[in-house]
Amino acid sequence: MNKATVGFYFHVGKKLQDVLVLSDQSKLRIPVKKPGGTSNSERLVIVAKSLGEDEERHGSVSFPLE
């Protein structure tokens, strides 16, 4: 696996917030709270998958937003 071709997709709830590629070497800030708070079921989900047409999924992790 070439690390430069792996993207990390950041979702809050069902909305895609941003994609981080290791070769970018940039900082990423994701807002995790909406004004007025979040619903109990909302989660931050980070999905690692290959960039390009095949988008092979390598794994994911999720965190509840409280």
Stockholm file with secondary structure:
# STOCKHOLM 1.0

chainA/1-66         MNKATVGFYFHVGKKLQDVLVLSDQSKLRIPVKKPGGTSNSERLVIVAKSLGEDEERHGSVSFPLE
#=GR chainA/1-66 SS CCGGGEEEEEEETTEEEEEEEGGGCCCCCCCCCCTTCCCTTCEEEEEEEESSSSCCEEEEEEEECC
#=GC SS_cons        CCGGGEEEEEEETTEEEEEEEGGGCCCCCCCCCCTTCCCTTCEEEEEEEESSSSCCEEEEEEEECC
//
